[in-house]
Structures are given as C-alpha cells and as structure tokens.
Amino acid sequence: MRFFSKLAVLCNFCFLVAVVMWYLEFHKKYTGANEKVFALPWLESTFVILGYGAIIVNVLFLLICFIFTAFKMQLKVATWMIVFSILAFAGQVYFFFFN
C-alpha cells in the first residue's frame, strides 16, 4: 500500500504538470521553430501520459483506502497523501468531464 500511495502521488503530480503545460500551450502563442513548452519532447510526453493515466491510479488508490477504512483496517499511509489524492481526484474529474 505504501508503494501504491507513492505511485498515486507521483501520477497526481504529473497530472498537475500536464494541466499546466496544456494551459500554456492552449493560451499562449509561441514564436520560433520550437513551439513546445519544454525543449525535451520525451519529458513532456512522459508527464502527459502519467498525468492522464493518474485518474485510473487515483480511483484505485482511493477505493482501496475506502475499503480499508470501512473494514477498520489500519492504513500505513500518510494522511497528507490521502488528502492530496482526494483534491487531485476532484481536479481530475473537473478537468476530464466538465472542462
């Protein structure tokens, strides 16, 4: 569970970076030969893939946390990771379904 929580936080962080890159590319006009946010396209692609896949990892993580708390099992995960995942999940739902 500790590894899965770290993976969820990493994917949520990548989601935030991907949203910032989307916003910069969508609202800003670039001049020059390279019209990317980052000069490294493989890094940008990694952030986007991990960030957009974060909603799946986040749903599984929050579902497992809910099951653990429903059966009164002890979670060995920091509280800030759960709170960050809940807030990121709310942002992901808004970004994917209402934006």
N, C-alpha and C positions, 0 to 999 in steps of 0.2 A: 504494500500500500504506500510506503514511503517513496519508492521509485515512481509509482504511478502518479503520485501527487506532484513530484518534481517535474515529470513529463507534462502534466497538465499546466503547471505554472509556466514552463518553457513555451508551450504552444500558445498559451494566452498572451504571453509577452510578444511572441511572433505575430499574433493577430493584431495587437496594438500597433506594432511597427508596420504591418501590411496596410492597416487602415490609414496611417499617417502617409505612407507612400502613395496610396490610392488618392488621398485628398490632394497631395502635392501635384500629382500628375494630372488630376482632373481639373484643378482650379488654377494652374499656373502654366503660362506659355513659356516654353523654353526656346532659346535661340542657340544655334550652333549645330555641330554634327551629332553630338551625343544628346539625345532627348530623353534621358533616363534620370531618375532620382539619384541612383548610385552609379558609379562608373563600372562596378562589377555586376554584370547581369546574373551571374550564378548566385551571388549573395541575395540579390533582390528576389530571384525565383525561389530560393530556399525559404526566405521569410514568408512569401506568399503561400507556398504550399503548406508549410507548417501552420501558418496563421489561419488559412481557410479550413484546414482539417481540424483545427482546435475545437470546433463546436462538437465534433463527434467525441473527442477525448474528454471534453468538459462534461458532456452529458453522462458519459460512463462514470467519470470520477464522482460527480455529484449524486448519481444514482447509487453508487456503492457507499458513499458517505451517508446517504439517507437510509439505506438498508442497515448499515452498522448502527446508526443511532436508533432506528426503530426496534432492533433486537437487543438494545442496550449493551452492545459490544464496545470495547474500548478502541477508540481511534488513535493511532500513533502518528497523527498528522498535526502540524501546527495550525492554530486557529486562523492565522492570517492567510494561509494558503486556501483554506475553505472560503473565507470571506472574499479574497481576491478572485477565486473561481466563480463565485456567485455573481459578483459585479461584472466580471468579464463575460459570463454567460448572458447576463442581461444586455450587455453591449452587443454581443454576437447575434442575439435574437433580433434586436433592433436593426442592426446593420444588414442582416440577411433577409429579413422578412418585411420590414417596414421602411426601408430606405429606398 
